[in-house]
């Protein structure tokens, strides 16, 4: 019988106002691949998307410098919560129409996986919370603030 391995990432409740989150099922080392999320590309401006989708879509142009498209990440890609600094970075992969998520630092098993919604180009840290201002929403109180 084939041995079934536990998932390396999974969705669970955070126990906070953020609701669901994605969690590490193993230790990830800095630079290690966490996930490759295929994307569905939509040819429109970000705020022409339904408002519910704007909170999950990525700017493909911001990630790749290419066409002004919006990317809806499949897999876990659109479910990562925000932190500043985040424990992951991400980049657009034009050749494969995907977003690649990498560990920005050592991530422990059981730790929530996070990205920075405001950092340019998918970076882990930035000053300010530009994404939240653009979307006219406030970060959850339990979201780490910039230092």
Phi, psi and omega in degrees: 000138182286133179287131178265124180271147177293152179295148179277339172218152181204158178266137176206165175290139179279340185078014181230182178296345180285346179075232181285153174212173177250134186237149178283134175262001179204173175283134172247133179269157180308132180085351182287142177292126177261314181200148167245116182255115172299152180238151168258121182266134182240128182271084177196170174283151184308312185276006169273348175288157173303141186306324180296328182280331182301334180281351182242349185270149177252148173281110180295323178297318178296329181274328189242345185075005182269218184299153180279077181242162174252141182243124173259112184282133176270187185064223179267355190309321181269007182253353181293134176278166182272144166210153178221099009278154178268164178265001176228157169241163178215156179213154177277138177247095185298317184301324184251007183046062183213163169247130181258126180252127182235149176292128177275340180204178176297131178242127182277152174301134181092348181281143176290136177273129184228156172233163178261114182293334187260343184289130179300140175064018177084020179293171183274332186219154176198168173269141177079175182230061184308316183301317182293320177296317180297327182265002179054044175229159177259144174298150175299146182302333181270004177282126181302135179272165177291155180267000000 
